[in-house]
Amino acid sequence: MKFGFIGATYENRSLSIDAQRTLNLYPETIESRTGKNVVALHGTPGTSLFATLTSGPVRGLFASDESGGRLLAAGNNALYDVTSGGGISSLGAIADVTNDPVSISFNGAEYLVIADNTGYILSGTTLTAITDSDFTDLTPNHGIFLDSYFITFDTNTQIIYLSGAYDGTAWDPLEFTSAEASPDDLVTIAENAEVLWLFGAEKTEIFTNTGNVDFPFERIQGAVSEEGCAAARTVAKLGGGLAWLAGNFRGTGRVVLAQGTQPQRISTHAVEKAINGYTISNAIAYSYIEEGHEFYVLNFPTDTDQATWVFDLTSQMWHERSYWDATSGKHQDILGQSHAFVYGKHLVGDRRNGKIYTQSLDTYDDNSEAIRRVRRAPYVSEENKVILHRHLELDMETGVGLVTGQGSDPKVMMRYSDDKAHTWSTELQGFIGKIGEYANRVKWNRLGTSRHRIYEIAITDPVKVAFTDAYLKVEMGGNG
């Protein structure tokens, strides 16, 4: 029988209700609907080294279409050009007081770079600090470009400011306006679909360019949301709209998506339970599109948290990702805290050092380090009856072994819990199949009895992973 092996992460507040995990695997809905199953699980992308900055960590990546494609990378205290071949050249020094993420925006000729509340303009390969006192008197932490203007805001205020038209070196003290729907200060700003979003801690307002001679941007009538922003670095484009980690005076720790002017909740109770156990204000997010999936990647990098949650807009399901620290035997947040798509590649910057990686579904490890993939399935139970488990079989892609080395005879590890995910059996090996052994069966026999059982599968070998389903042969007992 099938027992719902394929699915999303959903750890309920009470593990006795649901304890599912999908880690370094993502669910994909089979669009043809003619395959074995409606949903399958695929391995999340691995990484391989693309470039190494002289200094790290990588604080930001930004791709533009200048000259057919250009990648800028902020690493610790410097800004770099990175070529399509992975070559680097330093463009100059940037502030590194806190090593917070760096904001980079582009007006078609100049880049506005904001690092630790200090602004710079990059023109060609010349990086210069902004000296206009009307800018240096501010405490900016983020900038965007919209309708010929660079736009920033003064931290701990409700006020936004505009640069000169296509001129990031000139700032007029009279070119400002305020978000006034709520008395809370601005957390961050963003642009999407040619409108300006102002995020406060309690509310979000949307402005558009009306051409007003006094100040070109005015709030759209009625475009005020009760969802504020709980973490400034979590706003990212998704599905033609904006997603972010939201909150207000009534509570925090939910993820929302606004594809119009009003955001809708996309996180689940299980995801929100996890999020509210983290340091929310330090969260960082980005989004990317691959093979038709739109992923929103939400990282919690604080040392006590170290978690990554991912929402797939295409499947409407959540999964987890991690970097497996083999030394400690623990999962951490993924290495890539910033992302850019350029040169036909998905590139991510390492949170620990100056390394930039190519992220690819055809890479099965983290820069030669193992990725631990886990699927913990739903409960197998039937009205509290004793169930005899004759055998468990995984329906997965087999015969994917490598020619030599680890993964030449790839294995999958299975364990189970009969006490509602509190303790677990010893791990039992199953063999995925050496290269070309496509008809191999992954199967475990004589698995005993239980009233409530959870199966968990784990793979660390650097091979292609794809699960179609899993099947159990069981016999029902009584209630005694």
ZANURO-220684 format. One record per residue (C-alpha): z, y, x; residue in one letter. Coordinates in steps of 0.1 Angstrom, whole numbers, plus 5000, padded with zeros to 4 digits. Each point is the difference from the previous one (the first is absolute). Layout:
N
Z; Y; X; rest
Z; Y; X; A
...
***
This chain:
480
Z; Y; X; rest
5000; 5000; 5000; M
4996; 5036; 5010; K
5032; 5021; 5002; F
4988; 5035; 5007; G
4999; 4998; 5038; F
4977; 5030; 5003; I
5016; 5034; 4993; G
5015; 5033; 5011; A
5034; 5008; 5015; T
5027; 5002; 4974; Y
5036; 4996; 5011; E
5021; 5007; 4970; N
5035; 5016; 5004; R
5012; 4965; 4992; S
4982; 4973; 5021; L
5008; 4975; 4973; S
4975; 5017; 4978; I
4971; 5005; 5024; D
4999; 4998; 5038; A
4963; 5002; 5008; Q
4987; 5014; 5033; R
4964; 5006; 5011; T
5002; 5011; 5037; L
4970; 5007; 5021; N
4979; 4986; 4973; L
4983; 5019; 4972; Y
4989; 4988; 4965; P
4964; 5004; 4991; E
4986; 4996; 4965; T
4969; 4978; 5001; I
4974; 5021; 4982; E
4975; 4972; 4992; S
5027; 4982; 4980; R
4981; 4968; 5007; T
5020; 4988; 5031; G
5030; 4977; 5001; K
5024; 5027; 4991; N
5002; 5036; 4987; V
5020; 5013; 5029; V
5001; 4989; 5037; A
5021; 5011; 5030; L
4984; 5012; 5032; H
5015; 5009; 5033; G
5006; 5037; 5007; T
4981; 5015; 5029; P
5010; 4996; 5037; G
4997; 5025; 5028; T
4983; 5001; 5034; S
5002; 5027; 5027; L
4975; 5029; 4996; F
5014; 5027; 5023; A
5032; 5010; 5017; T
5012; 5036; 5001; L
5017; 5013; 5031; T
5031; 5008; 4980; S
5015; 4985; 4968; G
5010; 4993; 4974; P
4969; 5007; 4979; V
5010; 5028; 4977; R
4968; 5003; 4980; G
4963; 4991; 4999; L
4973; 5022; 4984; F
4963; 4992; 4995; A
4973; 5025; 4993; S
4963; 4999; 4996; D
4995; 5026; 5028; E
4971; 4989; 5023; S
4996; 4969; 4979; G
5036; 4989; 5004; G
5030; 5012; 5019; R
5035; 4986; 5004; L
5030; 5021; 5009; L
5033; 4984; 5009; A
5034; 5016; 5005; A
5021; 4981; 5025; G
5035; 5012; 5007; N
4994; 5034; 5016; N
4962; 5002; 5002; A
4969; 5000; 4979; L
4971; 4977; 5011; Y
4963; 4995; 4993; D
4993; 4963; 4996; V
4964; 4988; 5004; T
4982; 4972; 4981; S
5005; 4978; 5031; G
5037; 5006; 5002; G
4999; 5027; 5028; G
5026; 5027; 4998; I
5002; 5036; 5012; S
5029; 5024; 4996; S
4994; 5032; 4981; L
5033; 5016; 5008; G
5037; 4999; 4994; A
5017; 5001; 4965; I
5037; 5004; 4991; A
5020; 4968; 5000; D
5035; 5011; 4990; V
5005; 4972; 4975; T
4969; 4979; 5004; N
4994; 5002; 4962; D
4965; 4993; 4987; P
4974; 5026; 5009; V
4979; 5017; 4973; S
4962; 5006; 5007; I
4974; 5015; 4977; S
4964; 5012; 5005; F
4980; 5029; 4986; N
4966; 4988; 5014; G
5004; 5019; 5033; A
5037; 5002; 5008; E
5030; 4977; 4997; Y
5034; 5012; 4990; L
5026; 4979; 5018; V
5037; 5003; 4990; I
5025; 4982; 5022; A
5038; 5006; 4997; D
4995; 5032; 4981; N
4976; 5014; 5026; T
4964; 5008; 4991; G
4968; 4996; 5022; Y
4963; 5005; 4995; I
4976; 4976; 5016; L
4964; 5013; 5003; S
4977; 4976; 5018; G
5022; 4988; 5029; T
5021; 5032; 5002; T
5036; 4997; 4986; L
5019; 5032; 4997; T
5033; 5009; 4983; A
4998; 5023; 4970; I
5015; 5033; 5011; T
4996; 5020; 4967; D
5036; 5011; 4993; S
4993; 4995; 4963; D
4997; 4963; 5008; F
5026; 4997; 5028; T
5026; 5015; 4978; D
4996; 4970; 4977; L
5015; 4965; 5003; T
4970; 4979; 4990; P
5000; 4962; 5001; N
4967; 4992; 4983; H
4965; 5015; 4995; G
4969; 4993; 4980; I
4965; 5015; 4995; F
4986; 5010; 4966; L
4973; 5024; 4989; D
4995; 5017; 5035; S
5037; 5004; 5006; Y
5026; 4982; 5021; F
5032; 4999; 4978; I
5036; 4994; 5011; T
5035; 5007; 4987; F
5032; 5013; 5014; D
5026; 4973; 5002; T
5031; 5005; 4977; N
4980; 5024; 4978; T
4976; 4998; 4970; Q
4974; 5021; 5017; I
4965; 4990; 5012; I
4978; 5020; 5024; Y
4962; 5002; 5006; L
4981; 5005; 5032; S
4970; 5022; 5003; G
4968; 4986; 4986; A
4989; 4973; 5025; Y
5023; 5016; 5025; D
5033; 4982; 5008; G
5010; 5026; 5026; T
5004; 5028; 4974; A
5028; 5000; 4973; W
5006; 5028; 4976; D
5036; 5005; 4989; P
4987; 5011; 4966; L
4981; 4968; 4994; E
5028; 4979; 4984; F
5012; 4987; 4967; T
5029; 4979; 4988; S
5007; 4968; 4981; A
5022; 5012; 4973; E
5002; 4974; 4973; A
5033; 4988; 5015; S
5025; 5017; 5024; P
4996; 4971; 5025; D
4984; 5006; 5034; D
4966; 4986; 5010; L
5001; 4965; 5016; V
4963; 4998; 5008; T
4965; 5010; 4989; I
4967; 4982; 4995; A
4965; 5004; 4988; E
4980; 4977; 4979; N
4968; 5004; 4979; A
4999; 5037; 5010; E
5034; 5009; 4986; V
5032; 5008; 5018; L
5032; 4980; 4994; W
5034; 5015; 5007; L
5028; 4974; 5002; F
5036; 5010; 4996; G
5030; 4977; 5000; A
5003; 5003; 4962; E
4965; 5009; 4987; K
4963; 5001; 5010; T
4976; 5028; 4991; E
4962; 5000; 5002; I
4980; 5032; 5010; F
4963; 5007; 4999; T
4978; 5027; 5016; N
4993; 5025; 4972; T
4986; 5026; 5023; G
5028; 5025; 4992; N
4997; 5029; 5024; V
5037; 5003; 5005; D
5004; 4963; 5009; F
4973; 4974; 4994; P
5022; 4971; 4989; F
5017; 4999; 4966; E
5020; 4973; 4983; R
4980; 4980; 4974; I
5015; 5006; 4965; Q
5022; 4970; 4992; G
4994; 4983; 5034; A
5037; 4995; 5008; V
5015; 4965; 5005; S
5036; 4990; 4998; E
4994; 4977; 5030; E
5010; 5017; 5032; G
4995; 4986; 5035; C
5028; 4980; 5017; A
4983; 4996; 5034; A
4976; 5026; 5013; A
4979; 4976; 5021; R
4993; 4976; 4971; T
4973; 5019; 4982; V
4966; 4983; 5004; A
4967; 4999; 4982; K
4995; 4969; 4978; L
4974; 4991; 4973; G
4987; 5036; 4997; G
5036; 5013; 4996; G
5032; 5004; 5020; L
5028; 4975; 5004; A
5035; 5008; 5013; W
5036; 4989; 5001; L
5015; 5020; 4972; A
5034; 5013; 4988; G
5018; 5027; 4982; N
5035; 5010; 4989; F
5002; 4968; 4978; R
4992; 4975; 5027; G
4977; 4991; 5029; T
4983; 4971; 5017; G
4969; 4992; 4978; R
4964; 5002; 5009; V
4976; 5019; 4978; V
4963; 5006; 4998; L
4983; 5031; 4984; A
4963; 4994; 4993; Q
5001; 5031; 4978; G
5027; 5026; 4998; T
5028; 4977; 4989; Q
5013; 4972; 5022; P
5007; 4965; 4988; Q
5024; 4975; 5015; R
4984; 4972; 5020; I
5031; 4985; 5017; S
5018; 4971; 4984; T
5037; 4995; 4994; H
5001; 4976; 5030; A
4982; 5025; 5023; V
5023; 5028; 4988; E
5031; 4979; 5007; K
4989; 4995; 5036; A
4989; 5037; 5005; I
5034; 5013; 4988; N
5016; 4980; 5028; G
4981; 5019; 5027; Y
5002; 5035; 5015; T
4974; 5015; 4976; I
4995; 5034; 5016; S
4986; 4985; 5032; N
4973; 4979; 4983; A
4964; 5004; 5011; I
4969; 4989; 4981; A
4962; 4998; 5004; Y
4972; 4984; 4980; S
4968; 4983; 5009; Y
4971; 4981; 4984; I
4988; 4966; 5012; E
4977; 4975; 4982; E
5005; 5018; 4967; G
5038; 5000; 5002; H
5018; 5034; 5000; E
5033; 4996; 5018; F
5029; 5024; 5000; Y
5022; 4991; 5031; V
5036; 5012; 4998; L
5021; 4998; 5031; N
5037; 5003; 5004; F
5005; 5004; 5038; P
5037; 5008; 5002; T
5016; 4974; 5023; D
5022; 4986; 4973; T
4971; 4997; 4976; D
4968; 4989; 5018; Q
4980; 4990; 4970; A
4964; 5005; 4988; T
4989; 4997; 4963; W
4964; 5001; 4989; V
4985; 5007; 4966; F
4964; 4987; 4994; D
4985; 5023; 4973; L
4972; 4975; 4995; T
5022; 4971; 4990; S
5030; 5021; 4988; Q
5023; 4978; 5021; M
5025; 5007; 5028; W
5005; 4980; 5032; H
5019; 5004; 5032; E
4988; 5004; 5035; R
5019; 4997; 5033; S
5000; 4999; 5038; Y
5016; 4967; 5010; W
5025; 5006; 5028; D
5001; 4966; 5016; A
5029; 5009; 5023; T
5024; 5009; 4971; S
4983; 4977; 4975; G
4998; 5028; 4975; K
4974; 5018; 4980; H
4995; 5038; 5007; Q
4978; 5027; 4986; D
4964; 4997; 5011; I
4990; 5015; 5033; L
4974; 5024; 4985; G
5016; 5031; 4985; Q
4968; 5021; 5000; S
4965; 4991; 4990; H
4964; 5013; 5004; A
4966; 4985; 4991; F
4974; 5010; 5026; V
4973; 4984; 5021; Y
4998; 4974; 4973; G
5035; 4988; 5007; K
5035; 5001; 4985; H
5022; 5014; 5027; L
5038; 5001; 5000; V
5025; 5017; 5024; G
5030; 4982; 5014; D
5034; 5013; 4990; R
5015; 4989; 5034; R
4975; 5011; 5026; N
4966; 5016; 5005; G
4979; 4970; 4990; K
4973; 5003; 4973; I
4988; 4968; 4985; Y
4970; 4988; 4981; T
5012; 4985; 4967; Q
4978; 4972; 4987; S
5001; 4972; 4975; L
4982; 4979; 5026; D
5029; 5004; 5025; T
5029; 4976; 4994; Y
5028; 5013; 5023; D
5016; 5033; 5009; D
4985; 5009; 5033; N
5005; 4963; 5012; S
5035; 4998; 4983; E
5005; 4977; 4971; A
4999; 5011; 4964; I
5024; 4980; 4978; R
4985; 4996; 4965; R
5023; 4989; 4972; V
4995; 4991; 4964; R
5031; 4992; 4980; R
4989; 4986; 4966; A
5016; 5002; 4965; P
5026; 4976; 4988; Y
4991; 4965; 4991; V
5022; 4992; 4970; S
4998; 4986; 4965; E
5029; 5008; 4976; E
5026; 4990; 5027; N
4987; 4965; 5002; K
5001; 4979; 5032; V
4966; 4999; 5015; I
4988; 4974; 5025; L
4976; 5016; 5024; H
4975; 4973; 5011; R
4978; 5022; 5022; H
4989; 5036; 5006; L
4964; 5008; 5010; E
4986; 5033; 5012; L
4965; 5009; 4990; D
4989; 5022; 5029; M
4972; 5005; 5025; E
5003; 4972; 5026; T
4982; 4991; 5032; G
5005; 5035; 5013; V
5016; 4990; 5034; G
4990; 5018; 5031; L
4982; 4984; 5030; V
5030; 5002; 5023; T
5035; 5013; 5003; G
5025; 5008; 4972; Q
4982; 4994; 4967; G
4978; 4972; 5013; S
5020; 4977; 4978; D
5014; 5025; 4975; P
5030; 4992; 4979; K
5017; 5013; 4969; V
5038; 4997; 4995; M
5015; 4992; 4967; M
5036; 5003; 4989; R
5017; 5000; 4966; Y
5032; 5012; 4984; S
5019; 4982; 4972; D
5028; 5026; 4996; D
4980; 5031; 4989; K
4989; 5012; 5035; A
5035; 5000; 5015; H
4995; 4971; 5025; T
4968; 4982; 5011; W
4989; 4966; 5011; S
4988; 4993; 5036; T
4963; 5010; 5005; E
4974; 4973; 4996; L
4967; 5002; 5017; Q
4966; 4998; 4984; G
4967; 4999; 5019; F
4973; 5025; 4990; I
4973; 4982; 5020; G
4984; 5003; 5034; K
4967; 5017; 5002; I
4975; 4985; 4976; G
5025; 4978; 4981; E
4990; 5017; 4968; Y
5011; 4971; 4977; A
5035; 4999; 5014; N
5028; 4999; 4974; R
5033; 5019; 5005; V
5026; 4978; 4982; K
5037; 4991; 5001; W
5013; 4968; 4982; N
5034; 4988; 4987; R
5017; 5034; 4996; L
5030; 4989; 4979; G
5014; 5014; 4968; T
5011; 5034; 4988; S
5006; 5020; 4968; R
4989; 5033; 5015; H
4979; 5000; 5031; R
4982; 5026; 5021; I
4973; 4991; 5025; Y
4993; 5023; 5030; E
4970; 4997; 5023; I
4997; 5017; 5034; A
4972; 5002; 5026; I
5001; 5016; 5035; T
4969; 4984; 5016; D
4972; 5026; 5006; P
4975; 4985; 4976; V
4983; 5010; 4968; K
5023; 4996; 4970; V
4988; 4997; 4964; A
5020; 4983; 4972; F
4983; 4990; 4968; T
5030; 4984; 4983; D
5027; 4973; 5003; A
5006; 4969; 4980; Y
5031; 4979; 4993; L
5002; 4964; 4988; K
5033; 4997; 4981; V
5020; 4978; 4976; E
5023; 5014; 4975; M
5036; 4987; 4997; G
5028; 5008; 4976; G
5025; 5027; 4996; N
5029; 4980; 5014; G
***
